[in-house]
Amino acid sequence: MKKLLTTVAMVVIASSPAGVATAGTTEMPKPNLFEMMDIDQDGVISQQEAAEDQSLVNEFTTVDSDGDKKLTKEEYEQYLAQAVKKSG
């Protein structure tokens, strides 16, 4: 649960104006959580890659809506959206 809350906090920070650099007009790059989880950068999150987030491991089969044992960016974003709803 702690890892999930950390992930949700990162999403909130990255989406907020506080996540933008204030010096000049340069914005800090927002972390792309999907790309961070997709260690081998093959465009999906495998069960091995998901092992970094115990909450995601617990929900993997539910989040994997097509049952291919890989999470697409869309499936992962739906998971994050649900996590935000549950925590708020």
Long-range contacts (C-beta under 8 A, 24 or more apart in sequence): 1-55, 3-52, 3-53, 3-54, 3-55, 4-53, 4-54, 4-55, 4-56, 4-83, 4-87, 5-87, 7-33, 7-53, 7-55, 7-80, 7-83, 8-80, 8-83, 8-84, 8-87, 11-80, 11-84, 12-84, 33-76, 33-80, 34-73, 34-76, 34-77, 37-76, 43-72, 43-73, 44-70, 44-71, 44-72, 45-70, 45-71, 45-76, 46-70, 55-83
